[in-house]
Amino acid sequence: MRHISEDSTLHLNHDRATVSTVLDALDQHNWVHLACHGLQDASDPLKSGFALHDGRLELKSLMTKSLDHAQMAFLSACQTAKGDDKLPEEAVHLAAGMLTAGFPSAVATMWSIGDDDACIVAEAFYSIMAEKRHGSEELEVAYALHEAVKQLLDKVGEKNFVKWVPFVHYGL
């Protein structure tokens, strides 16, 4: 995110990454990048959430937010786009929750991802987005993710598809 603008980023890590602080920050920032554990609850999807320093930021809390200025959520966590295997047509996952909360775009993962792979994709993604933004061009999240995943593919090879396939984009 520092590629976008050092002045406009807020880094909440370790003990600063609390449920209330993150919820408050969502109201004040257009983009969010969550690099943490994603937790799916197939029996009660609204209890699915992100593991933060002091507890779980539940989907229920996110979906009650009205984020008027939200633009993009990058969910660099495991299984943020995985629904219930028994109800694939009715998936209520973390990426869907971000769309419901008001983010028109969400980058998510369909299964567990490695930290190194997530860093490669995120670094490439934000570099591409920064180039487009500085050129006053329309933000194209799906294109940036596609190009970032291609960079991971080039590093890990086609045979290691479990590393590059899980990254998906929802929304505009």
C-alpha positions in Angstrom: 0.0 0.0 0.0 2.9 2.4 0.5 3.2 2.5 -3.3 -0.1 4.4 -3.4 0.8 7.1 -1.0 2.8 7.0 2.2 0.6 9.8 3.6 -2.7 8.1 2.9 -2.0 4.7 4.4 -2.6 3.5 8.0 -0.8 0.5 9.2 -2.4 -1.4 12.0 -0.3 -4.4 13.1 0.1 -6.4 16.2 -1.6 -4.8 19.2 -2.9 -1.9 17.1 -4.9 -4.3 14.9 -8.0 -4.5 17.2 -11.6 -5.1 16.1 -12.7 -1.6 17.1 -9.7 0.1 15.5 -10.1 -1.7 12.2 -13.9 -1.0 12.1 -13.3 2.7 12.8 -10.5 2.8 10.1 -12.9 1.3 7.5 -15.0 4.5 7.8 -12.0 6.7 7.0 -10.2 4.9 4.2 -11.1 4.0 0.6 -9.0 0.9 0.5 -8.4 -1.9 3.0 -5.7 -4.6 3.0 -6.2 -7.3 5.6 -3.2 -9.6 6.0 -4.3 -11.9 8.7 -6.0 -15.3 9.3 -9.4 -15.7 7.6 -11.9 -17.9 9.6 -14.8 -19.6 7.9 -17.8 -20.7 9.9 -20.0 -22.9 7.6 -22.7 -23.4 10.2 -23.1 -19.7 10.8 -21.4 -17.7 8.0 -22.1 -14.4 9.7 -19.6 -15.5 12.4 -16.9 -15.9 9.8 -14.3 -13.3 10.1 -10.7 -12.1 10.3 -8.5 -12.9 13.3 -7.2 -9.7 14.8 -5.2 -9.0 17.9 -8.1 -8.9 20.4 -10.6 -11.2 18.6 -12.5 -11.9 15.5 -13.8 -9.2 13.2 -17.0 -10.9 12.2 -18.7 -10.8 8.9 -21.9 -9.7 10.7 -20.1 -6.5 12.0 -18.7 -5.8 8.5 -22.1 -6.2 6.8 -23.7 -3.7 9.1 -21.3 -1.0 8.1 -22.3 1.6 5.5 -19.0 2.5 3.9 -19.8 5.4 1.5 -16.2 5.9 0.3 -15.1 2.3 0.1 -13.3 1.4 -3.2 -11.3 -1.8 -2.8 -10.7 -4.6 -0.2 -7.6 -6.8 -0.6 -8.1 -9.8 1.7 -4.7 -11.4 2.0 -5.9 -14.2 4.2 -6.8 -17.8 3.7 -10.1 -18.9 2.4 -11.7 -15.4 2.1 -13.7 -16.5 -1.0 -14.5 -20.0 0.2 -18.1 -20.8 1.0 -19.8 -24.0 2.3 -18.8 -27.0 0.1 -22.3 -28.3 0.5 -23.9 -25.1 -0.8 -21.6 -23.8 -3.5 -24.4 -21.7 -5.1 -25.2 -20.0 -1.8 -21.8 -18.9 -0.6 -21.6 -16.3 2.1 -17.9 -15.7 2.4 -15.7 -12.9 3.6 -15.3 -11.3 0.1 -19.1 -11.3 -0.3 -19.3 -9.6 3.1 -17.0 -6.8 1.9 -19.1 -6.3 -1.2 -22.2 -6.1 1.0 -20.4 -3.6 3.3 -19.9 -1.3 0.3 -16.6 -2.2 -1.3 -17.3 -2.4 -5.0 -14.1 -4.6 -5.5 -12.6 -7.3 -3.4 -9.5 -9.4 -3.9 -9.8 -12.7 -2.1 -8.5 -16.3 -1.9 -10.4 -19.6 -2.5 -8.2 -21.6 -0.2 -5.1 -21.4 2.0 -2.2 -19.4 0.7 1.4 -19.2 1.6 2.8 -16.0 3.1 5.5 -15.7 0.5 3.0 -16.1 -2.4 0.7 -13.5 -0.8 3.5 -11.0 -0.6 4.5 -11.5 -4.2 0.9 -11.0 -5.4 0.3 -8.0 -3.1 3.6 -6.3 -4.0 2.9 -6.7 -7.8 -0.7 -5.7 -7.4 -0.1 -2.4 -5.6 2.8 -1.6 -8.0 0.5 -2.0 -11.0 -2.3 0.0 -9.3 0.1 2.8 -8.4 1.2 3.0 -12.0 -2.4 3.3 -13.2 -3.3 5.8 -10.4 -0.3 8.1 -11.0 -1.2 8.1 -14.7 -4.8 9.3 -13.8 -6.2 6.2 -15.4 -9.3 4.4 -14.1 -8.5 1.9 -11.4 -8.7 -1.6 -12.8 -8.5 -4.0 -9.9 -9.2 -7.1 -11.9 -6.5 -6.3 -14.4 -3.9 -5.6 -11.7 -4.7 -8.8 -10.0 -4.4 -10.7 -13.2 -1.0 -9.2 -13.9 0.1 -9.8 -10.3 -0.9 -13.5 -10.4 1.0 -13.8 -13.7 4.1 -12.7 -11.9 3.6 -15.3 -9.2 3.0 -17.9 -12.0 6.3 -16.9 -13.6 8.1 -17.4 -10.3 6.5 -20.7 -9.1 5.7 -22.3 -12.5 2.5 -23.7 -14.0 2.8 -27.0 -12.2 2.5 -25.3 -8.9 -1.0 -24.1 -9.7 -2.2 -24.4 -6.1 -0.1 -21.3 -5.4 -1.4 -19.0 -8.0 -5.0 -20.2 -8.7 -6.6 -19.2 -5.4 -6.4 -15.4 -6.0 -9.8 -14.1 -7.3 -11.5 -10.8 -7.8 -15.2 -10.0 -7.0 -17.0 -6.9 -8.0 -16.1 -4.2 -10.4 
